[in-house]
């Protein structure tokens, strides 16, 4: 029965998102009111799923934040008089790999995507299998640090490869999608890691947080603002799912923002790159405990022992 609540929450959020389309042609004041109302409905839609079912509520919150991002982007597009027709609007809203309407993903050749799928598909399957094995192990007598250092990279790898494979399939079916991940485990600095991670979201935050906060002229300030925004967004997702604000996501992204600001202009090469890759791994593993502590509140990530 609770799956019905998830379906209802999704239906309400999607209906509110499409409800904004006619309002895009209204005057600025009425359009802004419509955007606020539709956004409020979308933001509250995960509450339809009972709090006891945190994993389903988490799925609903992920859908909600994706649609909230798209509503904001469409509101900005309407202010700039870049009004899409309904088919373009529907295609954009249903595409999780495209978050800034004016920056349409580039098309790839069929041959390129087939070759990408042949390489990425088996690797994604292996990474998922590795996660299944790791999460079925009994970690009760194993130190928490070992558990975290085994599970976190495996999950990051599985998510990166699986999303890239799905993006390729989506393009082969006629959709528009950029590859969302760029081998984050090979990152040489924290800044390099986040350039590689979740490129559609990176594109959105650059357009609506980094650039308005000063862009490259005031890169440190813009970076810190961007990661603060990301922290707020993640607190919403996990807070809605868990039913309370934990603060872990905000702290995690503040730490990431400081590290990214400190390494923005670093491009280590040669032997130095090996040291920097290792240092980046250590930093990301250490700080990601905060991120996965929130995950553990909605999904069984760790064993019952929480540090």
Secondary structure as GFF3:
##gff-version 3
##sequence-region A 1 307
A	DSSP	alpha_helix	2	19	.	.	.	ID=ss1
A	DSSP	three_ten_helix	22	25	.	.	.	ID=ss2
A	DSSP	alpha_helix	28	44	.	.	.	ID=ss3
A	DSSP	three_ten_helix	45	48	.	.	.	ID=ss4
A	DSSP	alpha_helix	54	79	.	.	.	ID=ss5
A	DSSP	alpha_helix	86	93	.	.	.	ID=ss6
A	DSSP	alpha_helix	110	136	.	.	.	ID=ss7
A	DSSP	alpha_helix	144	172	.	.	.	ID=ss8
A	DSSP	three_ten_helix	184	186	.	.	.	ID=ss9
A	DSSP	alpha_helix	190	196	.	.	.	ID=ss10
A	DSSP	alpha_helix	199	205	.	.	.	ID=ss11
A	DSSP	pi_helix	206	210	.	.	.	ID=ss12
A	DSSP	three_ten_helix	215	218	.	.	.	ID=ss13
A	DSSP	alpha_helix	219	242	.	.	.	ID=ss14
A	DSSP	alpha_helix	248	263	.	.	.	ID=ss15
A	DSSP	alpha_helix	271	298	.	.	.	ID=ss16
###
